[in-house]
Amino acid sequence: MSKDIKNHNKISYLRADVLDVIELGNEGKAILLFTVNEWEDQVLPMIIDASAAFSIRKALLNIPFPRPLTHDLIMNILERLDVSIEKITIDAMINGMYLATIVLKDNRTGELIHVDSRPSDAAAIAVRSGAPIYIAEHLRKYAEPASLYLRLLGNRRT
């Protein structure tokens, strides 16, 4: 078992990263792409709303914004409360929706706090905080060839 696999409630997790966000034209939606080293040439795509996509892209590209966006505000509140982001987990898909958890740590008491989250919000927070992302290994069945999405990324960037 690799050192990047985490077990939580008997689910095996693999370390993942946010690859990018692909905006879907004027539909108000985007595709969030996660990569997992062990999945080689596959990515886990998730459809997200445009506001979450904007927030994630802003954080990925380290683009300053004049006023805090929602995820920036959350990070500011957590910092003021002396709470850090331990990790993000993408846990399951139920009824066509992915479920995620943000694991917080109260730095004063050491208590871990698990908060239910949309994966897009969890990703936006992970990108800002540098917190590790873990995806449940059983979600690989929803992974797709990276080449399909890399072509879309290439088209967007030209």
N, C-alpha and C positions, 0 to 999 in steps of 0.2 A: 504494500500500500504506500503510495507516494506521500511525501510530507505535505503536499498541497491538498490532500483529501481530508475533509473535516466530517466528523460524525455528530449529528444532532438529532435526537429522537430516532435513532437507528436509520437515518437517511444519510447516504454518502454524498458529500459535496466535493466539487472540484473548483479550484481557483479559476476565476474568470476576469475578463476585462471588458470595458465598453470599447468597441471598435469605432463606432461612429453612428450618426443618425442620418437617415436619408429622407428628405422631405418629399411628400407625394403630391407635388403640384399644388393646386388650389383646393384640395380635398379637406384641408384642415387636419390631416393625419401625417404620420411619419413612421418610418421603420427604425427601431432601435436594435442595433446589432451587438451581441455579446460574443466574445471568442473564448474558447477553452483550449489550452494547449493539447490536452489529451484527445480532443476531437479532431485534430489535424486540420483538414480542409473544410470543416463545417462551422457554421455560425448559428446562434440561436436568435432568430428574428422575433420582434414583438411590435405590434402596431400600437402606437402611442398618439396622444393628441399634440397639436401644433405647439401649444404653450410649453409642454414638457420638453418637446424636441428643441425649442428655442433655448430653454434653460440649460439643457445638457450641452448643446453646441457651444453656447456662451462659455460654459465652464471648461469644456474640452479645449477650446481655443484661447482660454484665458482672456476673454474680451471684457474690459471694464464696462460697467453700466452706471449711469449717474445716480440711480437710486437702487436699493436692494430689491431684487426679485424675490418671489416667495421662498425659494430654496436658500437664497442668501440670508433672508430674514431668519429662517429656521436655524441656519448655522450660527448666526449672531446670537440668537436666544440661547442655544445650547452652550455656546462659549461663555456667555454671561452667567449661566447656571452651573458652570464647571462640569459639563457633561460632554463626553467625547463619543465619537462613532467607533465602535469596536469592529463591526463588520456588517455587511449586507448579505442576505441570503435570498435566492430565488428558490422557493420551496416546492411548488406544485403548480399544476394547471387543473382547475376545476371549472366545469361548465364553460370551457373556452376562455377562461381568464387565468392569467398567471397570478400567483400569490407570492408576496415577498415579505421579508421581515428586516427591520432595521434594529440592530442590537446596539443599544446605548450603554455607556458606563458612567455612573455617577462617580466622579473622581474623588469626591469627599468620603464616600462610604465604600466604594468598590462594587456597589450593587450593579448587576446587569439587568437592563430593562429591555424587553422584547416588544417592539411596536409593529403592528400590522401595517403594510404599505403597498401601494401600487409599485410594480417594478420600475416604472419610469421615475417616480419620485425618489425611490431608493437609489437608482442610478445617478440622478442629479445630485443627491447628497453625497454619494460615494465619490463621484468625480471631484466635488469641491473639497472633501475632507481627506482624500487619499486613502479612505478605508478600503480594505479588501472586499471583493465581491466573490461570493461562492454560489454556484448553481448546483442544484440537486442532480446527481448523476442520471437518474431515471428520466430527466427531461431531454436527454439526447435524442429520444425518438422524435422530437419536434425540431431538431436541428436540420438545416438545409445546406446545400453546397455553397461555400463562400464565393465561388466564382460568379454565381448569379448576381450577388449583391456588389461584388467588387466592380463589375461592369457598370452597375448603376452609379456607384461612387465615382468611377472614372468619368462617366458622362457628365455628372454634376460639376466636377472640378475643372472641366475644360471650357 
